[in-house]
Amino acid sequence: MGAGAGFAGDRLDPAIALAEHGKLDFLVFELLGERTVAAAQRRERESADTGFDPTLVERIRSVAGHCAANGTRIVTNGGAANPRAAAHAVAEAVRALDIDLPVAYVTGDDVLRIVNDEDPLTWGTGQPASTADGELISANAYLGAEPIRRALDSGARIVITGRVADPSLYVGALAHYFDWDHSDADLIGRATVIGHLLECAGQVTGGYFADPVTKPVAGLARLGFPFADVDADAQAVLSKLEGSGGEVTTRTCTEQLLYEVADPSAYITPDVIADFSRVTFGEAGVDRVRVSGGTGTPRPSNLKVTLGYDSGWQGEGQLTYSGLRSKERAELAAAIVLERLDDLYDVDPESVFVEYIGMAAAFRGLVQVDDPAEVRLRIVGSAATRQEAAIIGDEVEALYTNGPAGGGGARKSVISVVSVKSCSVDRSTIEEAVTVEFVDGSADELANNDPADQNSDARRKGGPA
């Protein structure tokens, strides 16, 4: 199985190479972040035919021919807020290519009604979801591997989901292929290790790992994406295509294993509470790393939910000052803009943020830079309306002729803001809502069985759930 993408803005050419040359059973496109799905919910509210990842159709179109020829199935969470619309768009694109790849989609992660009814406490604040600032516009639960497995069991060649935990995209495919028992926590824990290693694509082949001094990596401009050869006991060898850039080593794998992991002994997913603490890596050849170990305990009773809030608008303006006294001129420019925003537009100074890029801005004042060669002034602020947000960028741009000498390269933007919080809901309130449907007429909607029936004879035989 190969990683076709690790986030919504990922490259396409490494996935095409994997589809053509990787001899894959599965190609997985992981395309969702927490804000990604919340923003997609907003788009879907504006148009019923949108709300899925805007790159999804082109990604599938680009690999469909190779996948059909090589028997490769595709799994993706690119359905975002609207898996149904995504599936129809993908099916239409595939049919236009005269390629036979039945498409299924998974629903059930949209739990806005449940959250509105139950008003759960949000993580971090401990306050009810309804008390947060802004209108609650989305609530998406992290579903697991089981509905993906059911879609594949029923003959789908492309499976499109909404919010699913990243490793679960891989675990579902493996559970289908090897006919695994979902209640085997150690087995699913090891599969989760594999999914977690692959989910960020180029990170495990050296992309996020690379540092030109301490950790040089060759060929980053042609970075290859990883694939894994997995056996029925969820042991794996990670690699990449020969001749592609990057590297797969025990060091790249170790960094990715710990990426976004708070407690390696209790990595919580919808499928299992995985224990990464016993995972071992061993070199199995050039750019080949053997992965073993990993255990787990039964899955949690609750599912994580990402809440999206409509938080108004954000306006931004940027301008660069270079040469002598660039720091002083940038600071004067900021003072001018802040004064005008306060006096002329009654903008609360607390809602405006100023940073000086080039003066260790990322360190938030912890590092002193006295005489920079250039400074890029960035002023950003929040507002209730688009028109109010636009004022910030307009005022920065006006500094061209009305502010300190030598400003250049002005840029301004206005974006809508979706803020996110998290909460938990009981999985029993969600699971019966999960459905898998084909969009090419080859199958009806598949009912979601009770979790206790996950190992029925029908499932073991690969029949409909």
Residue pairs with C-beta under 8 A, 6 or more apart in sequence:
1 24
1 25
1 26
1 27
1 28
1 170
1 173
1 174
1 198
1 227
1 228
1 230
2 15
2 18
2 19
2 22
2 24
2 26
2 27
2 28
2 198
2 225
2 226
2 227
2 228
3 18
3 28
3 30
3 198
3 199
3 200
3 201
3 204
3 225
3 226
3 227
4 14
4 15
4 18
4 19
4 27
4 28
4 29
4 59
4 63
4 74
4 76
4 201
4 225
5 11
5 15
5 29
5 30
5 31
5 59
5 76
5 201
6 30
6 199
6 200
6 201
6 202
6 203
7 30
7 31
7 33
7 200
7 201
8 31
8 32
8 33
8 36
8 53
8 55
9 55
10 31
10 201
10 202
11 202
11 223
12 55
12 58
12 59
12 62
14 201
14 202
14 223
14 224
14 225
14 244
15 27
15 29
15 59
15 62
15 63
15 225
16 62
16 63
16 66
17 224
17 225
17 241
17 244
18 24
18 27
18 225
18 227
18 241
19 27
19 63
19 66
19 67
19 70
19 72
20 66
20 70
21 241
22 72
22 227
22 241
23 70
24 67
24 70
24 72
24 227
25 71
25 72
25 73
25 173
25 177
26 72
26 73
26 74
26 75
26 170
26 173
26 177
27 63
27 67
27 72
27 73
27 74
27 75
28 74
28 75
28 76
28 169
28 170
28 173
28 198
28 199
29 56
29 59
29 74
29 75
29 76
29 77
29 78
30 76
30 77
30 166
30 169
30 199
30 200
30 201
31 53
31 55
31 56
31 76
31 77
31 78
31 80
32 53
32 77
32 78
32 80
32 162
32 163
32 166
34 306
34 420
34 422
35 308
35 418
35 420
36 53
36 80
37 80
37 81
37 138
37 140
37 162
37 163
37 306
37 308
38 137
38 138
38 140
38 306
38 307
38 308
38 309
38 418
38 420
39 308
39 418
40 50
40 51
40 52
40 53
40 80
40 81
40 82
41 51
41 81
41 137
41 138
41 140
41 308
42 137
42 138
42 308
42 310
42 416
42 418
43 50
43 51
43 81
44 50
44 51
44 81
44 82
44 85
45 51
45 137
48 82
48 85
49 82
49 85
49 89
50 82
50 85
51 80
51 81
51 82
51 85
52 78
52 79
52 80
52 81
52 82
52 83
52 85
52 86
52 89
52 160
53 78
53 79
53 80
53 86
55 78
56 76
56 78
56 79
56 86
56 89
56 90
56 160
57 89
57 90
57 93
59 76
59 78
60 74
60 76
60 90
60 93
60 94
60 158
61 93
61 94
61 97
63 72
63 74
64 93
64 94
64 97
64 99
64 101
65 97
65 99
66 72
67 73
67 74
67 101
67 157
68 99
68 100
68 101
68 157
73 152
73 156
73 157
73 158
73 159
73 173
74 101
74 157
74 158
74 159
75 148
75 152
75 158
75 159
75 161
75 169
75 170
75 172
75 173
76 158
76 159
76 160
76 161
76 169
77 160
77 161
77 162
77 163
77 164
77 166
77 169
78 86
78 160
79 85
79 86
79 87
79 105
79 106
79 160
79 161
79 162
80 86
80 162
80 163
81 110
81 138
81 140
81 162
82 162
83 105
83 106
83 107
83 160
83 161
83 162
84 105
84 107
84 437
84 439
86 105
86 160
87 103
87 104
87 105
87 158
87 160
87 437
87 439
88 439
90 103
90 158
90 160
91 103
91 439
91 440
94 101
94 103
94 158
95 440
100 157
101 157
101 158
102 155
102 156
102 157
102 158
102 438
102 440
102 442
102 443
103 156
103 157
103 158
103 159
103 160
103 438
103 439
103 440
104 151
104 154
104 156
104 158
104 159
104 160
104 436
104 437
104 438
104 439
104 443
105 151
105 159
105 160
105 161
105 436
105 437
105 439
106 143
106 147
106 148
106 151
106 159
106 160
106 161
106 162
106 164
106 434
106 435
106 436
107 162
107 433
107 434
107 435
107 437
108 141
108 143
108 147
108 430
108 431
108 433
108 434
108 435
108 448
109 140
109 141
109 142
109 143
109 161
109 162
109 163
109 164
109 430
110 138
110 139
110 140
110 162
111 139
111 140
111 141
111 305
111 425
111 429
111 430
112 136
112 137
112 138
112 139
114 139
114 425
114 429
114 430
115 129
115 136
115 139
115 305
115 307
115 423
115 425
116 130
116 136
116 139
118 425
118 429
119 128
119 129
119 130
120 128
120 129
120 305
120 423
120 424
120 425
121 127
121 128
121 129
121 423
122 128
122 129
122 132
122 307
122 421
122 422
122 423
123 421
123 422
123 423
123 424
124 421
124 422
125 132
125 421
129 136
129 139
129 307
129 421
129 423
130 136
132 307
132 309
132 421
133 309
133 311
133 419
134 309
134 310
134 311
134 312
134 419
135 309
135 310
136 307
136 308
136 309
137 308
137 309
137 310
137 418
138 306
138 307
138 308
138 418
139 305
139 306
139 307
139 308
140 162
140 163
140 305
140 306
140 308
141 163
141 303
141 304
141 305
141 425
141 427
141 430
142 163
142 164
142 165
142 168
142 269
142 270
142 303
142 304
142 305
142 306
143 161
143 162
143 163
143 164
143 165
143 168
143 270
143 303
143 430
143 434
144 164
144 165
144 168
144 171
144 172
144 269
144 270
144 271
144 299
145 164
145 168
145 169
145 171
145 172
145 175
145 182
145 188
145 270
145 271
146 172
146 175
146 182
146 271
146 451
146 454
147 161
147 172
147 434
147 436
147 448
148 159
148 161
148 164
148 168
148 169
148 171
148 172
148 173
148 176
149 172
149 173
149 175
149 176
149 182
150 436
150 446
150 448
150 459
150 464
150 465
151 159
151 436
151 446
152 159
152 172
152 173
152 176
152 177
153 176
153 459
153 462
153 463
153 464
153 465
154 436
154 438
154 443
154 446
154 463
154 464
154 465
155 442
155 443
156 436
156 438
159 172
159 436
161 169
163 306
164 172
164 270
165 269
165 270
165 271
166 195
166 196
166 199
167 191
167 192
167 194
167 195
167 196
167 199
167 269
167 271
168 195
168 269
168 270
168 271
169 195
169 199
170 191
170 194
170 195
170 198
170 199
171 188
171 191
171 192
171 195
171 271
174 180
174 191
174 194
174 230
174 234
175 182
175 188
175 191
176 462
178 232
179 460
179 462
180 187
180 188
180 191
181 187
181 454
181 455
182 188
182 271
182 454
182 455
183 298
183 454
183 455
185 272
185 273
185 295
185 296
185 297
185 298
185 299
186 294
186 295
186 296
187 233
187 234
187 296
188 234
188 271
188 272
188 274
188 296
188 299
189 272
189 273
189 274
189 275
189 294
189 295
189 296
189 297
190 233
190 234
190 235
190 293
190 294
190 295
190 296
191 230
191 234
192 267
192 269
192 271
192 272
192 274
192 294
192 296
193 234
193 257
193 274
193 276
193 279
193 291
193 293
193 294
194 228
194 230
194 234
194 236
194 291
196 256
196 257
196 259
196 261
196 267
196 274
196 276
197 204
197 226
197 228
197 238
197 253
197 256
197 257
197 291
198 204
198 226
198 227
198 228
198 238
200 208
200 256
200 259
201 207
201 225
201 226
202 208
202 223
202 224
202 225
202 226
202 246
203 209
203 252
203 255
203 256
203 259
204 226
204 238
204 248
204 252
204 253
204 256
205 223
205 224
205 225
205 226
205 240
205 244
205 246
205 247
205 248
205 252
206 217
206 220
206 223
206 245
206 246
206 247
206 248
206 249
206 252
207 217
207 220
207 223
207 246
208 255
208 256
208 259
209 215
209 217
209 251
209 252
209 255
209 256
210 216
210 217
210 220
215 251
217 245
217 246
217 247
218 245
218 246
218 247
219 244
219 245
219 246
220 245
220 246
221 245
222 244
222 245
223 244
223 245
223 246
224 240
224 241
224 244
224 245
224 246
225 240
225 244
226 238
226 239
226 240
226 248
227 238
227 239
227 240
227 241
228 236
228 237
228 238
228 239
228 291
229 236
229 237
229 239
230 236
234 294
235 290
235 291
235 292
236 290
236 291
237 284
237 288
237 289
237 290
237 291
238 248
238 253
238 288
238 289
238 291
239 248
239 287
239 288
239 289
240 246
240 248
240 287
242 287
247 287
248 287
248 288
248 289
249 283
249 287
249 289
250 281
250 282
250 283
250 289
252 289
253 281
253 289
253 291
254 281
257 264
257 276
257 279
258 264
258 276
261 267
261 276
264 275
264 276
264 277
265 275
265 276
265 277
266 273
266 274
266 275
267 273
267 274
267 275
267 276
268 274
268 300
268 304
269 299
270 299
270 300
270 303
270 304
270 427
271 299
272 296
272 297
272 298
272 299
273 296
273 297
273 298
273 299
273 300
274 294
274 295
274 296
275 294
275 295
275 296
275 297
276 294
278 293
278 294
278 295
279 291
279 292
279 293
279 294
280 291
280 292
280 293
281 289
281 290
281 291
282 289
282 290
282 292
283 289
283 290
284 290
300 427
301 426
301 427
301 428
302 424
302 425
302 426
302 427
303 424
303 425
303 426
303 427
303 430
304 422
304 423
304 424
305 422
305 423
305 424
305 425
306 420
306 421
306 422
307 420
307 421
307 422
307 423
308 418
308 419
308 420
309 418
309 419
309 420
309 421
310 416
310 417
310 418
311 382
311 417
311 418
311 419
312 382
312 383
312 384
312 385
312 389
312 416
312 417
313 382
313 383
313 384
313 385
313 386
313 388
313 389
313 414
313 415
313 416
313 417
314 380
314 381
314 382
314 383
314 389
314 414
314 415
314 416
314 417
315 380
315 381
315 383
315 388
315 389
315 390
315 391
315 392
315 393
315 412
315 413
315 414
316 378
316 379
316 380
316 381
316 392
316 393
316 412
316 413
316 414
316 415
317 337
317 378
317 379
317 380
317 392
317 393
317 394
317 395
317 396
317 397
317 410
317 411
317 412
318 357
318 376
318 377
318 378
318 379
318 396
318 409
318 410
318 411
318 412
319 333
319 376
319 377
319 396
319 397
319 399
319 400
319 407
319 408
319 409
319 410
320 374
320 375
320 376
320 377
320 407
320 408
320 409
321 329
321 330
321 333
321 374
321 375
321 376
321 377
321 404
321 406
321 407
322 373
322 374
322 375
322 406
322 408
323 373
323 374
323 406
326 358
326 372
326 373
326 374
326 375
326 406
327 356
327 359
327 369
327 370
327 371
327 372
327 375
329 375
329 404
329 405
329 406
329 407
330 356
330 375
330 376
330 377
330 404
331 356
332 403
332 404
333 377
333 396
333 399
333 403
333 404
333 407
334 354
334 356
334 377
334 379
336 399
336 402
336 403
337 379
337 392
337 395
337 396
337 399
338 349
338 352
338 354
338 379
340 395
341 347
341 349
341 352
341 381
341 391
341 392
341 395
342 349
345 388
345 391
347 381
347 383
347 388
347 391
347 392
351 381
351 382
351 383
352 379
352 380
352 381
352 392
353 379
353 380
353 381
354 377
354 378
354 379
355 361
355 378
356 375
356 376
356 377
356 378
357 375
357 376
357 377
357 378
358 369
358 372
358 373
358 374
358 375
358 376
359 369
359 372
359 375
360 366
360 367
360 368
360 369
361 378
376 409
377 396
377 407
379 392
379 395
379 396
380 392
381 389
381 392
382 389
382 417
383 389
383 391
383 392
386 414
386 416
389 414
390 412
390 414
392 412
393 411
393 412
393 413
393 414
394 412
396 410
396 412
397 410
397 412
399 407
399 410
400 407
400 408
400 410
431 448
431 451
432 448
433 448
434 448
435 445
435 446
435 447
435 448
436 445
436 446
436 448
436 465
437 443
437 444
437 445
437 446
438 444
443 464
446 464
446 465
447 465
448 465
449 456
449 465
453 459
458 464
458 465
459 465
